[in-house]
Amino acid sequence: MWAVGSPGYRRPVTTPSPTDLPKCEFAFPGPLRDQLVAAVLSGAKTSTTGLLQDYERDDEPLPAVGDRAVVVDSADRPVAVIEVTGVRVVRLGDVDLDHARDEGEGYDSVAAWRAGHEDYWHGSDYLGWLGDAGFRVDDDTLAVVERFRVVPGVTG
């Protein structure tokens, strides 16, 4: 047996338990979150989009490849663990069709993806949370586009 700090010591490799991981909340609780969580669980949803300003507002670091989080449903119940596989900051005007399709909401065009997301970002839940009823996105609004995978065999 090696003592901590001795030359032969190796820190045990452990995976944090789901209860130690941050929460991943898709949208606000309600029908949209339930739809998005179902898409994650079915494997249809493997990407998501947030606005860079939200990370800045909450003083949160951007996700990084390898980060894991517990997906919760509208009742705040853990349902899965996801792992980030890619992150980019892009202009909304530069979001591509692959990302839009991989959001798992049935978008068949970037225009449809954009309209759905504008409905969300210009909706009362988001604007109330933001505290800015006049907020609007445009092509130059910076978005955090994230890819992830469900970690098999691990649930919250």
N, C-alpha and C positions, 0 to 999 in steps of 0.2 A: 504494500500500500504506500502511495506517495503522499507526502505532506504538501499542503497548499503552499505554493511558492517554490517548491523544490524543482530542480531541472527536469525531472521526469513526470511532473504533475501535468495532467491534462484536465481542463475544466470539463465536467460532464456536459454533453450536448443534450439539451432539453428543448422541447417544443412547448411554448407557452400554452396553458390550457385555454379553452375558449373563454372562460370567465376572466382571464387576464388581458384579453384582446379588446381594442376599441370597438365601438358599435359602428355598423354601417347602416345608415337609415336612408333608404331610397324614397325621395319625395317626403311629403307630410303624411301622417297616419290617415288612412282612409282608402277609398277604392283604387286610387292610382298606386299607392304603395303596395297594396295587395296584388295588383296586376304585375307590378315590377318584380316583386318577390317571387311570384309564381313563374315568371319568365326566367329568373335566375335559377330557380330549382329545376326547371325543365331543361336548362341548358341553352335556351334561346337567347338569353341576355348575357353577353360577355363583354360589354362595354357600357360606359356611363359618361355623362358630361356634367360638370359643375362650372360655375363661373369663378374665375380667379379672384374676383373681388370678395367672394364669400370666404375664401381661405384667409385673405388679408383682413377682412372684417373680424373674423373670429381668432386671428393670430394663430392659425393652424399651419403646420408645415404641409407642403404638397405631399401627396402620396409618393412612395418610392417603390420600385420593383422589389418584390419580396415581402412587402408589408402585408399583414393579414388583419382581417377584421371579421367580427361576427355580424351577420345580416340579421336584422330583427324585423318582425312583421308589425302590423298596425297595433297589435296588443303588446308590443315590446318584448315578444317572445323570441329567443334566438332560434334560427331555423337552419343556418348554414355558416360555414367559414369560407371566406373568399381570400384569394391571394392576388396581389397586383402583379400583372405581367408586363405592363407598359404604361407610360405616362408621357403626355406631351401637352404643352401649352400652345394653343393655336388661336387665331382669329376665328370667330364664328363663321365668317365668310369663307374659311378654308377647310371646314369640316368636310370629310369625304364620304362617299356613299357606303364604303365598307364599314366605317364607324357607325353611320346612321342605321344600317341594317343590323349590325351586331348589338345594337341597343335592345333588340328583341321586342320591339313594340309594333312591328309590322310595317315599318317605313320602307317604301319602295323608291323613294327619291330623297335627295337632300332637302328639297323644298318642303316636302311633307314633314321630314324630321324637324326642320327649322320652325315650321308653323306650330307643331306640337309643343316644342320647347318654348317658343315665344308665348304660347297660351299659358304655360306654367310660370315663366318668369314675369309675365305681365298680369298674372292672376292675383286675386286678393290674398291668398295664403302667403305667397312669396313676398308680395309688396308689403303686407303687414309685418312679416318677419323682418324684412329689410328696413322698414320704417321710412320708405320713400315712395309715396303713391305715384309719383311722376316718372319713376325709373323706366327706361326702355333700353333694350339691347339693339345693337346694329352690327354690321359686318366686322367692325373693328373691335368689338367687345372680346376680351380675352377669355378663353374657355380652357378648362383642364379636362382633356379627354383621356380616359383611363380604360385600360383593358384589364380583365381579371379572369380568374378561373375559380370554380368551386373546388375546395380541397376535399377530395373523396374520403368518405368515412369519418369526417369530422363535422359534428353539428354543435350548435351552441348549447 
